[in-house]
Amino acid sequence: MKRTKISFDLAQLTMGIRAHCSNAAIYDSSCSEGAKTLLVQGTNTTGSAYLKISAKGSLE
């Protein structure tokens, strides 16, 4: 899985998730065309976390 550092508009996220992602390095680590997987490193509350984004209902 290749990680590519990206700039990401945090305004696309809910306020609760935004708080965890501020001041973090964000990498695209997607393996699927149907969903975007972001690696968020250096978050305010955790060392790192994965965030998966896709169309409503597609990740259930």
mmCIF file of the N, C-alpha and C atoms, coordinates in Angstrom:
data_MODEL
# 
_entry.id   MODEL 
# 
loop_
_atom_site.group_PDB 
_atom_site.id 
_atom_site.type_symbol 
_atom_site.label_atom_id 
_atom_site.label_alt_id 
_atom_site.label_comp_id 
_atom_site.label_asym_id 
_atom_site.label_entity_id 
_atom_site.label_seq_id 
_atom_site.pdbx_PDB_ins_code 
_atom_site.Cartn_x 
_atom_site.Cartn_y 
_atom_site.Cartn_z 
_atom_site.occupancy 
_atom_site.B_iso_or_equiv 
_atom_site.pdbx_formal_charge 
_atom_site.auth_seq_id 
_atom_site.auth_comp_id 
_atom_site.auth_asym_id 
_atom_site.auth_atom_id 
_atom_site.pdbx_PDB_model_num 
ATOM 1   N N  . MET A 1 1  ? 0.841   -1.159 0.000  1.00 0.00 ? 1  MET A N  1 
ATOM 2   C CA . MET A 1 1  ? 0.000   0.000  0.000  1.00 0.00 ? 1  MET A CA 1 
ATOM 3   C C  . MET A 1 1  ? 0.899   1.239  0.000  1.00 0.00 ? 1  MET A C  1 
ATOM 4   N N  . LYS A 1 2  ? 0.784   2.035  -1.049 1.00 0.00 ? 2  LYS A N  1 
ATOM 5   C CA . LYS A 1 2  ? 1.602   3.238  -1.156 1.00 0.00 ? 2  LYS A CA 1 
ATOM 6   C C  . LYS A 1 2  ? 0.923   4.398  -0.428 1.00 0.00 ? 2  LYS A C  1 
ATOM 7   N N  . ARG A 1 3  ? 1.692   5.141  0.327  1.00 0.00 ? 3  ARG A N  1 
ATOM 8   C CA . ARG A 1 3  ? 1.179   6.314  1.031  1.00 0.00 ? 3  ARG A CA 1 
ATOM 9   C C  . ARG A 1 3  ? 1.695   7.561  0.341  1.00 0.00 ? 3  ARG A C  1 
ATOM 10  N N  . THR A 1 4  ? 0.779   8.447  -0.005 1.00 0.00 ? 4  THR A N  1 
ATOM 11  C CA . THR A 1 4  ? 1.128   9.698  -0.655 1.00 0.00 ? 4  THR A CA 1 
ATOM 12  C C  . THR A 1 4  ? 0.629   10.841 0.214  1.00 0.00 ? 4  THR A C  1 
ATOM 13  N N  . LYS A 1 5  ? 1.547   11.701 0.671  1.00 0.00 ? 5  LYS A N  1 
ATOM 14  C CA . LYS A 1 5  ? 1.139   12.829 1.508  1.00 0.00 ? 5  LYS A CA 1 
ATOM 15  C C  . LYS A 1 5  ? 0.303   13.782 0.665  1.00 0.00 ? 5  LYS A C  1 
ATOM 16  N N  . ILE A 1 6  ? -0.837  14.199 1.213  1.00 0.00 ? 6  ILE A N  1 
ATOM 17  C CA . ILE A 1 6  ? -1.737  15.079 0.486  1.00 0.00 ? 6  ILE A CA 1 
ATOM 18  C C  . ILE A 1 6  ? -2.165  16.236 1.377  1.00 0.00 ? 6  ILE A C  1 
ATOM 19  N N  . SER A 1 7  ? -2.676  17.279 0.747  1.00 0.00 ? 7  SER A N  1 
ATOM 20  C CA . SER A 1 7  ? -3.365  18.314 1.513  1.00 0.00 ? 7  SER A CA 1 
ATOM 21  C C  . SER A 1 7  ? -4.841  17.959 1.415  1.00 0.00 ? 7  SER A C  1 
ATOM 22  N N  . PHE A 1 8  ? -5.564  18.102 2.502  1.00 0.00 ? 8  PHE A N  1 
ATOM 23  C CA . PHE A 1 8  ? -6.958  17.686 2.553  1.00 0.00 ? 8  PHE A CA 1 
ATOM 24  C C  . PHE A 1 8  ? -7.765  18.779 3.218  1.00 0.00 ? 8  PHE A C  1 
ATOM 25  N N  . ASP A 1 9  ? -8.870  19.156 2.610  1.00 0.00 ? 9  ASP A N  1 
ATOM 26  C CA . ASP A 1 9  ? -9.744  20.192 3.148  1.00 0.00 ? 9  ASP A CA 1 
ATOM 27  C C  . ASP A 1 9  ? -10.558 19.615 4.306  1.00 0.00 ? 9  ASP A C  1 
ATOM 28  N N  . LEU A 1 10 ? -10.183 19.955 5.516  1.00 0.00 ? 10 LEU A N  1 
ATOM 29  C CA . LEU A 1 10 ? -10.852 19.417 6.702  1.00 0.00 ? 10 LEU A CA 1 
ATOM 30  C C  . LEU A 1 10 ? -12.305 19.862 6.796  1.00 0.00 ? 10 LEU A C  1 
ATOM 31  N N  . ALA A 1 11 ? -12.700 20.886 6.044  1.00 0.00 ? 11 ALA A N  1 
ATOM 32  C CA . ALA A 1 11 ? -14.090 21.345 6.051  1.00 0.00 ? 11 ALA A CA 1 
ATOM 33  C C  . ALA A 1 11 ? -15.034 20.272 5.505  1.00 0.00 ? 11 ALA A C  1 
ATOM 34  N N  . GLN A 1 12 ? -14.497 19.276 4.818  1.00 0.00 ? 12 GLN A N  1 
ATOM 35  C CA . GLN A 1 12 ? -15.307 18.170 4.300  1.00 0.00 ? 12 GLN A CA 1 
ATOM 36  C C  . GLN A 1 12 ? -15.728 17.205 5.407  1.00 0.00 ? 12 GLN A C  1 
ATOM 37  N N  . LEU A 1 13 ? -15.120 17.331 6.571  1.00 0.00 ? 13 LEU A N  1 
ATOM 38  C CA . LEU A 1 13 ? -15.365 16.408 7.682  1.00 0.00 ? 13 LEU A CA 1 
ATOM 39  C C  . LEU A 1 13 ? -16.292 17.036 8.710  1.00 0.00 ? 13 LEU A C  1 
ATOM 40  N N  . THR A 1 14 ? -16.904 16.201 9.537  1.00 0.00 ? 14 THR A N  1 
ATOM 41  C CA . THR A 1 14 ? -17.726 16.717 10.630 1.00 0.00 ? 14 THR A CA 1 
ATOM 42  C C  . THR A 1 14 ? -16.819 17.386 11.660 1.00 0.00 ? 14 THR A C  1 
ATOM 43  N N  . MET A 1 15 ? -17.407 18.254 12.466 1.00 0.00 ? 15 MET A N  1 
ATOM 44  C CA . MET A 1 15 ? -16.619 18.991 13.464 1.00 0.00 ? 15 MET A CA 1 
ATOM 45  C C  . MET A 1 15 ? -15.891 18.048 14.423 1.00 0.00 ? 15 MET A C  1 
ATOM 46  N N  . GLY A 1 16 ? -16.531 16.967 14.828 1.00 0.00 ? 16 GLY A N  1 
ATOM 47  C CA . GLY A 1 16 ? -15.909 16.023 15.752 1.00 0.00 ? 16 GLY A CA 1 
ATOM 48  C C  . GLY A 1 16 ? -14.667 15.374 15.173 1.00 0.00 ? 16 GLY A C  1 
ATOM 49  N N  . ILE A 1 17 ? -14.730 14.988 13.914 1.00 0.00 ? 17 ILE A N  1 
ATOM 50  C CA . ILE A 1 17 ? -13.573 14.360 13.267 1.00 0.00 ? 17 ILE A CA 1 
ATOM 51  C C  . ILE A 1 17 ? -12.508 15.402 12.958 1.00 0.00 ? 17 ILE A C  1 
ATOM 52  N N  . ARG A 1 18 ? -12.931 16.603 12.576 1.00 0.00 ? 18 ARG A N  1 
ATOM 53  C CA . ARG A 1 18 ? -11.979 17.690 12.291 1.00 0.00 ? 18 ARG A CA 1 
ATOM 54  C C  . ARG A 1 18 ? -11.051 17.941 13.469 1.00 0.00 ? 18 ARG A C  1 
ATOM 55  N N  . ALA A 1 19 ? -11.609 17.922 14.671 1.00 0.00 ? 19 ALA A N  1 
ATOM 56  C CA . ALA A 1 19 ? -10.812 18.190 15.873 1.00 0.00 ? 19 ALA A CA 1 
ATOM 57  C C  . ALA A 1 19 ? -9.679  17.182 16.023 1.00 0.00 ? 19 ALA A C  1 
ATOM 58  N N  . HIS A 1 20 ? -9.907  15.939 15.631 1.00 0.00 ? 20 HIS A N  1 
ATOM 59  C CA . HIS A 1 20 ? -8.886  14.894 15.738 1.00 0.00 ? 20 HIS A CA 1 
ATOM 60  C C  . HIS A 1 20 ? -7.826  15.017 14.646 1.00 0.00 ? 20 HIS A C  1 
ATOM 61  N N  . CYS A 1 21 ? -8.177  15.673 13.537 1.00 0.00 ? 21 CYS A N  1 
ATOM 62  C CA . CYS A 1 21 ? -7.281  15.724 12.378 1.00 0.00 ? 21 CYS A CA 1 
ATOM 63  C C  . CYS A 1 21 ? -6.480  17.013 12.262 1.00 0.00 ? 21 CYS A C  1 
ATOM 64  N N  . SER A 1 22 ? -6.821  18.019 13.056 1.00 0.00 ? 22 SER A N  1 
ATOM 65  C CA . SER A 1 22 ? -6.101  19.287 12.931 1.00 0.00 ? 22 SER A CA 1 
ATOM 66  C C  . SER A 1 22 ? -4.636  19.097 13.318 1.00 0.00 ? 22 SER A C  1 
ATOM 67  N N  . ASN A 1 23 ? -3.763  19.742 12.605 1.00 0.00 ? 23 ASN A N  1 
ATOM 68  C CA . ASN A 1 23 ? -2.308  19.681 12.809 1.00 0.00 ? 23 ASN A CA 1 
ATOM 69  C C  . ASN A 1 23 ? -1.713  18.307 12.541 1.00 0.00 ? 23 ASN A C  1 
ATOM 70  N N  . ALA A 1 24 ? -2.410  17.472 11.801 1.00 0.00 ? 24 ALA A N  1 
ATOM 71  C CA . ALA A 1 24 ? -1.913  16.128 11.488 1.00 0.00 ? 24 ALA A CA 1 
ATOM 72  C C  . ALA A 1 24 ? -1.413  16.075 10.048 1.00 0.00 ? 24 ALA A C  1 
ATOM 73  N N  . ALA A 1 25 ? -0.489  15.174 9.788  1.00 0.00 ? 25 ALA A N  1 
ATOM 74  C CA . ALA A 1 25 ? -0.065  14.877 8.418  1.00 0.00 ? 25 ALA A CA 1 
ATOM 75  C C  . ALA A 1 25 ? -1.067  13.877 7.858  1.00 0.00 ? 25 ALA A C  1 
ATOM 76  N N  . ILE A 1 26 ? -1.536  14.119 6.636  1.00 0.00 ? 26 ILE A N  1 
ATOM 77  C CA . ILE A 1 26 ? -2.553  13.254 6.039  1.00 0.00 ? 26 ILE A CA 1 
ATOM 78  C C  . ILE A 1 26 ? -1.995  12.628 4.775  1.00 0.00 ? 26 ILE A C  1 
ATOM 79  N N  . TYR A 1 27 ? -2.139  11.306 4.689  1.00 0.00 ? 27 TYR A N  1 
ATOM 80  C CA . TYR A 1 27 ? -1.639  10.535 3.552  1.00 0.00 ? 27 TYR A CA 1 
ATOM 81  C C  . TYR A 1 27 ? -2.795  9.781  2.904  1.00 0.00 ? 27 TYR A C  1 
ATOM 82  N N  . ASP A 1 28 ? -2.805  9.754  1.568  1.00 0.00 ? 28 ASP A N  1 
ATOM 83  C CA . ASP A 1 28 ? -3.772  8.924  0.849  1.00 0.00 ? 28 ASP A CA 1 
ATOM 84  C C  . ASP A 1 28 ? -3.212  7.519  0.815  1.00 0.00 ? 28 ASP A C  1 
ATOM 85  N N  . SER A 1 29 ? -3.945  6.567  1.344  1.00 0.00 ? 29 SER A N  1 
ATOM 86  C CA . SER A 1 29 ? -3.499  5.186  1.387  1.00 0.00 ? 29 SER A CA 1 
ATOM 87  C C  . SER A 1 29 ? -4.566  4.273  0.806  1.00 0.00 ? 29 SER A C  1 
ATOM 88  N N  . SER A 1 30 ? -5.319  4.811  -0.146 1.00 0.00 ? 30 SER A N  1 
ATOM 89  C CA . SER A 1 30 ? -6.443  4.094  -0.751 1.00 0.00 ? 30 SER A CA 1 
ATOM 90  C C  . SER A 1 30 ? -5.979  2.912  -1.586 1.00 0.00 ? 30 SER A C  1 
ATOM 91  N N  . CYS A 1 31 ? -6.732  1.834  -1.495 1.00 0.00 ? 31 CYS A N  1 
ATOM 92  C CA . CYS A 1 31 ? -6.497  0.638  -2.311 1.00 0.00 ? 31 CYS A CA 1 
ATOM 93  C C  . CYS A 1 31 ? -7.668  0.393  -3.255 1.00 0.00 ? 31 CYS A C  1 
ATOM 94  N N  . SER A 1 32 ? -8.754  1.095  -3.043 1.00 0.00 ? 32 SER A N  1 
ATOM 95  C CA . SER A 1 32 ? -9.986  0.873  -3.791 1.00 0.00 ? 32 SER A CA 1 
ATOM 96  C C  . SER A 1 32 ? -10.383 2.139  -4.530 1.00 0.00 ? 32 SER A C  1 
ATOM 97  N N  . GLU A 1 33 ? -10.968 1.978  -5.701 1.00 0.00 ? 33 GLU A N  1 
ATOM 98  C CA . GLU A 1 33 ? -11.475 3.134  -6.431 1.00 0.00 ? 33 GLU A CA 1 
ATOM 99  C C  . GLU A 1 33 ? -12.783 3.636  -5.824 1.00 0.00 ? 33 GLU A C  1 
ATOM 100 N N  . GLY A 1 34 ? -13.481 2.778  -5.090 1.00 0.00 ? 34 GLY A N  1 
ATOM 101 C CA . GLY A 1 34 ? -14.781 3.125  -4.544 1.00 0.00 ? 34 GLY A CA 1 
ATOM 102 C C  . GLY A 1 34 ? -14.748 3.885  -3.232 1.00 0.00 ? 34 GLY A C  1 
ATOM 103 N N  . ALA A 1 35 ? -13.609 3.904  -2.560 1.00 0.00 ? 35 ALA A N  1 
ATOM 104 C CA . ALA A 1 35 ? -13.508 4.581  -1.267 1.00 0.00 ? 35 ALA A CA 1 
ATOM 105 C C  . ALA A 1 35 ? -12.119 5.182  -1.116 1.00 0.00 ? 35 ALA A C  1 
ATOM 106 N N  . LYS A 1 36 ? -12.047 6.266  -0.372 1.00 0.00 ? 36 LYS A N  1 
ATOM 107 C CA . LYS A 1 36 ? -10.764 6.912  -0.086 1.00 0.00 ? 36 LYS A CA 1 
ATOM 108 C C  . LYS A 1 36 ? -10.370 6.546  1.336  1.00 0.00 ? 36 LYS A C  1 
ATOM 109 N N  . THR A 1 37 ? -9.150  6.067  1.503  1.00 0.00 ? 37 THR A N  1 
ATOM 110 C CA . THR A 1 37 ? -8.627  5.737  2.823  1.00 0.00 ? 37 THR A CA 1 
ATOM 111 C C  . THR A 1 37 ? -7.488  6.696  3.130  1.00 0.00 ? 37 THR A C  1 
ATOM 112 N N  . LEU A 1 38 ? -7.641  7.430  4.217  1.00 0.00 ? 38 LEU A N  1 
ATOM 113 C CA . LEU A 1 38 ? -6.627  8.396  4.625  1.00 0.00 ? 38 LEU A CA 1 
ATOM 114 C C  . LEU A 1 38 ? -5.945  7.912  5.898  1.00 0.00 ? 38 LEU A C  1 
ATOM 115 N N  . LEU A 1 39 ? -4.633  8.031  5.925  1.00 0.00 ? 39 LEU A N  1 
ATOM 116 C CA . LEU A 1 39 ? -3.867  7.790  7.142  1.00 0.00 ? 39 LEU A CA 1 
ATOM 117 C C  . LEU A 1 39 ? -3.610  9.157  7.748  1.00 0.00 ? 39 LEU A C  1 
ATOM 118 N N  . VAL A 1 40 ? -4.082  9.354  8.965  1.00 0.00 ? 40 VAL A N  1 
ATOM 119 C CA . VAL A 1 40 ? -3.942  10.629 9.658  1.00 0.00 ? 40 VAL A CA 1 
ATOM 120 C C  . VAL A 1 40 ? -2.921  10.413 10.763 1.00 0.00 ? 40 VAL A C  1 
ATOM 121 N N  . GLN A 1 41 ? -1.731  11.000 10.611 1.00 0.00 ? 41 GLN A N  1 
ATOM 122 C CA . GLN A 1 41 ? -0.650  10.796 11.588 1.00 0.00 ? 41 GLN A CA 1 
ATOM 123 C C  . GLN A 1 41 ? -0.418  12.056 12.402 1.00 0.00 ? 41 GLN A C  1 
ATOM 124 N N  . GLY A 1 42 ? -0.224  11.853 13.685 1.00 0.00 ? 42 GLY A N  1 
ATOM 125 C CA . GLY A 1 42 ? 0.058   12.972 14.572 1.00 0.00 ? 42 GLY A CA 1 
ATOM 126 C C  . GLY A 1 42 ? -1.194  13.742 14.931 1.00 0.00 ? 42 GLY A C  1 
ATOM 127 N N  . THR A 1 43 ? -2.302  13.026 15.146 1.00 0.00 ? 43 THR A N  1 
ATOM 128 C CA . THR A 1 43 ? -3.550  13.690 15.497 1.00 0.00 ? 43 THR A CA 1 
ATOM 129 C C  . THR A 1 43 ? -3.469  14.247 16.909 1.00 0.00 ? 43 THR A C  1 
ATOM 130 N N  . ASN A 1 44 ? -4.412  15.093 17.251 1.00 0.00 ? 44 ASN A N  1 
ATOM 131 C CA . ASN A 1 44 ? -4.412  15.720 18.576 1.00 0.00 ? 44 ASN A CA 1 
ATOM 132 C C  . ASN A 1 44 ? -4.628  14.725 19.708 1.00 0.00 ? 44 ASN A C  1 
ATOM 133 N N  . THR A 1 45 ? -5.368  13.640 19.450 1.00 0.00 ? 45 THR A N  1 
ATOM 134 C CA . THR A 1 45 ? -5.705  12.729 20.545 1.00 0.00 ? 45 THR A CA 1 
ATOM 135 C C  . THR A 1 45 ? -5.085  11.347 20.414 1.00 0.00 ? 45 THR A C  1 
ATOM 136 N N  . THR A 1 46 ? -4.594  10.997 19.227 1.00 0.00 ? 46 THR A N  1 
ATOM 137 C CA . THR A 1 46 ? -3.997  9.679  19.033 1.00 0.00 ? 46 THR A CA 1 
ATOM 138 C C  . THR A 1 46 ? -2.736  9.818  18.204 1.00 0.00 ? 46 THR A C  1 
ATOM 139 N N  . GLY A 1 47 ? -1.925  8.783  18.190 1.00 0.00 ? 47 GLY A N  1 
ATOM 140 C CA . GLY A 1 47 ? -0.720  8.812  17.367 1.00 0.00 ? 47 GLY A CA 1 
ATOM 141 C C  . GLY A 1 47 ? -1.035  8.796  15.885 1.00 0.00 ? 47 GLY A C  1 
ATOM 142 N N  . SER A 1 48 ? -1.921  7.899  15.469 1.00 0.00 ? 48 SER A N  1 
ATOM 143 C CA . SER A 1 48 ? -2.343  7.849  14.073 1.00 0.00 ? 48 SER A CA 1 
ATOM 144 C C  . SER A 1 48 ? -3.668  7.107  13.980 1.00 0.00 ? 48 SER A C  1 
ATOM 145 N N  . ALA A 1 49 ? -4.368  7.352  12.882 1.00 0.00 ? 49 ALA A N  1 
ATOM 146 C CA . ALA A 1 49 ? -5.667  6.710  12.673 1.00 0.00 ? 49 ALA A CA 1 
ATOM 147 C C  . ALA A 1 49 ? -5.944  6.643  11.181 1.00 0.00 ? 49 ALA A C  1 
ATOM 148 N N  . TYR A 1 50 ? -6.756  5.672  10.792 1.00 0.00 ? 50 TYR A N  1 
ATOM 149 C CA . TYR A 1 50 ? -7.215  5.579  9.407  1.00 0.00 ? 50 TYR A CA 1 
ATOM 150 C C  . TYR A 1 50 ? -8.631  6.132  9.335  1.00 0.00 ? 50 TYR A C  1 
ATOM 151 N N  . LEU A 1 51 ? -8.910  6.854  8.265  1.00 0.00 ? 51 LEU A N  1 
ATOM 152 C CA . LEU A 1 51 ? -10.230 7.416  8.022  1.00 0.00 ? 51 LEU A CA 1 
ATOM 153 C C  . LEU A 1 51 ? -10.667 6.974  6.639  1.00 0.00 ? 51 LEU A C  1 
ATOM 154 N N  . LYS A 1 52 ? -11.774 6.265  6.561  1.00 0.00 ? 52 LYS A N  1 
ATOM 155 C CA . LYS A 1 52 ? -12.274 5.763  5.276  1.00 0.00 ? 52 LYS A CA 1 
ATOM 156 C C  . LYS A 1 52 ? -13.486 6.595  4.876  1.00 0.00 ? 52 LYS A C  1 
ATOM 157 N N  . ILE A 1 53 ? -13.485 7.089  3.631  1.00 0.00 ? 53 ILE A N  1 
ATOM 158 C CA . ILE A 1 53 ? -14.540 7.969  3.140  1.00 0.00 ? 53 ILE A CA 1 
ATOM 159 C C  . ILE A 1 53 ? -15.110 7.391  1.853  1.00 0.00 ? 53 ILE A C  1 
ATOM 160 N N  . SER A 1 54 ? -16.441 7.309  1.794  1.00 0.00 ? 54 SER A N  1 
ATOM 161 C CA . SER A 1 54 ? -17.109 6.802  0.598  1.00 0.00 ? 54 SER A CA 1 
ATOM 162 C C  . SER A 1 54 ? -18.539 7.323  0.581  1.00 0.00 ? 54 SER A C  1 
ATOM 163 N N  . ALA A 1 55 ? -19.269 6.966  -0.452 1.00 0.00 ? 55 ALA A N  1 
ATOM 164 C CA . ALA A 1 55 ? -20.659 7.391  -0.579 1.00 0.00 ? 55 ALA A CA 1 
ATOM 165 C C  . ALA A 1 55 ? -21.493 6.860  0.584  1.00 0.00 ? 55 ALA A C  1 
ATOM 166 N N  . LYS A 1 56 ? -22.509 7.624  0.955  1.00 0.00 ? 56 LYS A N  1 
ATOM 167 C CA . LYS A 1 56 ? -23.386 7.244  2.065  1.00 0.00 ? 56 LYS A CA 1 
ATOM 168 C C  . LYS A 1 56 ? -23.942 5.839  1.851  1.00 0.00 ? 56 LYS A C  1 
ATOM 169 N N  . GLY A 1 57 ? -23.828 4.995  2.876  1.00 0.00 ? 57 GLY A N  1 
ATOM 170 C CA . GLY A 1 57 ? -24.360 3.642  2.842  1.00 0.00 ? 57 GLY A CA 1 
ATOM 171 C C  . GLY A 1 57 ? -23.451 2.599  2.218  1.00 0.00 ? 57 GLY A C  1 
ATOM 172 N N  . SER A 1 58 ? -22.358 3.009  1.591  1.00 0.00 ? 58 SER A N  1 
ATOM 173 C CA . SER A 1 58 ? -21.508 2.039  0.894  1.00 0.00 ? 58 SER A CA 1 
ATOM 174 C C  . SER A 1 58 ? -20.504 1.331  1.802  1.00 0.00 ? 58 SER A C  1 
ATOM 175 N N  . LEU A 1 59 ? -20.303 1.808  3.011  1.00 0.00 ? 59 LEU A N  1 
ATOM 176 C CA . LEU A 1 59 ? -19.332 1.192  3.920  1.00 0.00 ? 59 LEU A CA 1 
ATOM 177 C C  . LEU A 1 59 ? -20.000 0.337  4.996  1.00 0.00 ? 59 LEU A C  1 
ATOM 178 N N  . GLU A 1 60 ? -21.279 0.140  4.889  1.00 0.00 ? 60 GLU A N  1 
ATOM 179 C CA . GLU A 1 60 ? -22.005 -0.637 5.905  1.00 0.00 ? 60 GLU A CA 1 
ATOM 180 C C  . GLU A 1 60 ? -21.801 -2.113 5.721  1.00 0.00 ? 60 GLU A C  1 
# 
